[in-house]
Amino acid sequence: MTAAKLRNIGPKSAAWLRQVGLRSREDLAAIGTVEAFMRVKRAGFKPSLNLLYAIEGALLDCHWQEIPDARRSELVLAADAAIALLPPPRYRPAAAPVTTTMHVQDAMPGLALFDDDRGPAVASDD
């Protein structure tokens, strides 16, 4: 937040909000508590419900713990409904198991499988 420090909004929360384009109380008021929270979440950050309450408290100019339980429940239900509409996270499939291939020549350096260009080496009793 740039203009004036908002109540309940600490440095980390302010940085998240700035990164999603919310720089003032007016920006927050224009989109509302739940949408501001969802923008942070959609940006890939991992906000807790405390951010949801902090934004609401900032808009009401009260400490986030003073928000009535009924309003907190409304906010959580609205956030949960919005989160349910998010696309599932993209997971990369695990890499295939790694296997090591060892050639016989590498395992036994003195063993000659082929004798020059004449074909397979033949063991002799010399």
N, C-alpha and C positions, 0 to 999 in steps of 0.2 A: 504494500500500500504506500502510496507516495504522498498524497496531500496531507492527511492527518492520520496519525496512528489510530487504528480502530481498536476499540475495547475487545479483549479476548484473543486478538490475532497476534500471535507471536511471530518471530522472524521466519521460521520455517513455513508456517501457514501463509504468511504474507508473500514469501517467495513463490510458493505454489500458485497462489492466486494471481500474482503478477504474470507468471509464466503462461497462464491460460487467458490472459487479457483482462483480468479484473483488477483495476488499479485504484478504485475509490469506493466509498460507501455508495455513491450513486450507481456505479456499475453493479454492485451487489444487489441493491434495491431493484434495479431494472430487471434482473433475471430471477431473483428470489433465492432463498436459502438452498433448496434442494438442487436447483439447476447449477448453482455455484459449486456445490459439493460434487455433483456429477461431472462437471467439467474437469475438476481436479482428478477425479477417479479415472475418467476416460483418457486423461493425459498420461496415465501410467503410474501415477503416484499411488500410494497406499494409505489414504486418509482413514482415520478412525472416526467413530461417531462423535468424538470430541470436536472435530472440525465442524461437523454439522451443527452442533450446539453452539460453538463459538461464533459461527457466521450469524446464526439467529440472534444470539446475544448482541453481536455487533450492530445488527440492524435495529434491535430494540433498545440499544444503549443500556444494557444491563449485564451483569455477570452471567455467564452461561449456566451456572448452577441455580440461578433464580428463575430459569425457564420452567413453567409448570409442567408437571409430569404428563398431563394430557397433551400438551403441545409437543413435548418430546416424543411421545408415542406417535402422534400424527406425522412428525418429521421422519421418524424411523420407518414407518409404513410407506410413506411416499418415496423415501430413498430406496427401500427394498424393492418396491415396484419398479423403479427406474433401473436399478441394478439388474433385475430379472430380464429387462429388455436388451441388455448389453449382449453383443455377440460373445460366444464362448472364447476363452483365451486360446491363442494359437500355440500349440505345443509342437516342438520339433520332435520327430520320432527319434528314439534312441538309435545310436549308430549300431550297425551290425556287429556281432561279436568279432573280436580280432583273433585271427588264426595265424600261426607262424608256420611257414612251409620251409622245411629244411631239405636240401638236396643231399643225396648220398655223398657226393664228392665233398660237400662242405662238412659233413659229419666225419668223414674218414679221408683226410687229405691225401694219404698215400695210396689209396685205392684207385686204380685206373680202370674205368669201365670200357674205354675204347683204346685200342692200341694204334695210335696215329690214324691213318685213313684206311686201314685194312680191316676194319670191323671190330667186333668185341674182342677184348683182351682174353687170352686163354691162360689159365693158371698152369704153370709148368712145374715139374718136380726137380728142376735143375738144382 
